[in-house]
Amino acid sequence: MKPLLHAAAASDAERVAEVLIESRRAFLPFAPSAHTAAEVRRWVHEVLLPGTEITVAVISGVIVGVIAVSTKQGGGWVEQLYIHPTHVGQGIGSKLLAHAIATTPVPIRLYTFQQNVRSRRFYERHGFIAAEFTDGRTNEERCPDVLYELAVAPQTV
């Protein structure tokens, strides 16, 4: 079943948080969250929803994917992109990222952990280039990360 995309509403906060929590738990064991599940839920409701543009992917009425973008520093930032573990590999992340690329000013930047090879390959397949590698000193998890940048939006045919 194909996901439907729509802007997140305040009423979506709990499910958005669940997608973030479950995806991190499943795919980032090397970078455990610096926050409890309750803190993540509060952050989604109080900071993420009001401070970014969030698009959710919905299948059968359930949010299964989340992308949060912002505009700052002369371009766009992908702040969060998570797919619920039960829906990974179905093209949902690609659909969410394509939407963000189409609606966000370039350059578009994002950080992902260096150890997150699956994520890195995903972004590279979508035209993002590694611009900087860091030792992780500036992120909460203290895990080495990589800054990716998409300088020019891909042309659609």
C-alpha positions in Angstrom: 0.0 0.0 0.0 1.3 3.4 -0.9 1.8 6.0 1.8 -0.1 9.3 1.8 1.9 12.3 2.8 0.5 15.2 4.8 1.6 18.0 7.1 1.8 16.8 10.7 -0.7 18.3 13.2 -0.3 18.7 16.9 -2.5 15.7 17.4 0.2 13.6 15.6 2.8 14.3 18.2 2.6 11.0 20.0 2.8 8.8 16.9 5.6 11.0 15.5 7.6 10.5 18.7 6.9 6.7 18.6 8.3 6.5 15.1 11.5 8.4 16.2 11.9 6.3 19.3 11.3 2.9 17.7 13.5 3.6 14.7 16.4 4.8 16.8 16.0 1.8 19.0 16.1 -0.6 16.0 18.7 1.1 13.8 21.0 3.1 16.1 22.2 0.8 18.9 25.6 2.4 18.6 24.1 5.8 19.4 21.5 5.4 22.2 19.3 8.4 22.7 20.5 10.9 25.2 16.9 11.3 26.3 14.2 9.1 27.8 11.1 8.2 25.8 9.1 10.7 27.9 11.6 13.5 27.1 11.5 12.7 23.4 7.7 12.8 23.5 7.8 16.2 25.2 10.4 17.5 22.8 8.4 16.4 19.8 5.3 18.2 21.1 7.0 21.4 22.4 10.0 21.9 20.0 9.9 19.7 16.9 6.3 20.3 15.8 6.2 24.0 16.4 9.8 24.6 15.1 10.0 22.7 11.9 7.9 21.7 8.9 7.0 18.1 9.5 5.5 15.8 6.8 4.3 12.4 7.8 3.7 9.3 5.7 0.5 7.5 6.6 -0.6 4.0 5.7 -4.0 2.7 6.7 -4.4 5.7 9.0 -1.2 5.1 10.9 1.9 7.3 10.7 4.8 5.2 9.6 7.4 7.8 8.5 8.4 11.3 9.5 10.6 14.0 7.9 11.2 17.4 9.7 12.8 20.2 7.8 13.8 23.8 8.6 15.2 26.7 6.7 18.3 28.4 8.2 21.9 29.3 7.4 21.0 30.1 3.8 19.3 26.8 2.9 17.3 23.9 4.1 18.1 21.3 6.8 16.6 17.8 7.2 16.4 17.8 11.0 14.8 14.3 11.3 14.0 11.5 8.9 12.8 8.3 10.4 10.7 5.4 9.2 9.1 2.9 11.6 11.1 -0.3 11.6 8.1 -2.3 10.3 8.0 -0.2 7.2 11.6 0.2 6.2 12.6 -0.8 2.7 9.2 0.1 1.1 10.2 3.4 -0.5 8.7 5.6 2.2 11.9 7.4 3.1 12.6 8.1 -0.6 9.1 9.5 -1.0 9.5 11.7 2.1 12.9 12.9 1.0 11.7 13.7 -2.5 9.0 15.8 -1.0 11.5 17.7 1.1 13.8 18.3 -1.8 10.9 19.6 -3.9 9.8 22.0 -1.2 13.0 23.1 0.6 15.5 25.6 -0.6 18.9 24.3 -1.6 21.5 23.7 -0.4 19.9 21.1 1.8 22.0 19.8 4.6 21.7 17.1 7.2 23.8 15.1 9.7 23.9 11.4 10.1 26.2 9.2 12.2 29.2 7.8 10.4 28.4 4.3 11.6 24.9 4.5 10.1 26.0 3.0 6.8 22.4 2.3 5.6 21.5 6.0 6.1 24.6 7.2 4.4 24.0 5.0 1.4 20.4 6.2 1.3 21.4 9.9 1.2 24.2 9.3 -1.3 21.7 7.5 -3.6 19.6 10.7 -3.5 22.5 12.9 -4.5 23.8 14.1 -1.2 27.6 14.5 -0.9 29.6 14.1 2.3 30.9 17.6 3.1 32.4 17.2 6.5 33.3 14.4 9.0 33.3 15.3 12.7 34.3 13.5 15.9 30.8 13.8 17.4 31.9 16.3 20.0 28.9 18.6 19.1 26.1 16.1 19.1 24.3 14.7 22.2 25.3 11.1 21.6 29.0 12.0 21.2 29.1 9.7 18.1 31.2 10.7 15.0 28.9 12.1 12.4 29.0 13.3 8.8 27.5 16.5 7.3 25.8 15.8 4.0 24.8 18.4 1.4 22.6 18.5 -1.6 23.8 21.6 -3.5 21.4 21.4 -6.4 17.9 19.8 -6.5 17.8 17.0 -9.0 15.9 17.7 -12.2 12.7 15.9 -12.8 11.9 14.6 -16.3 
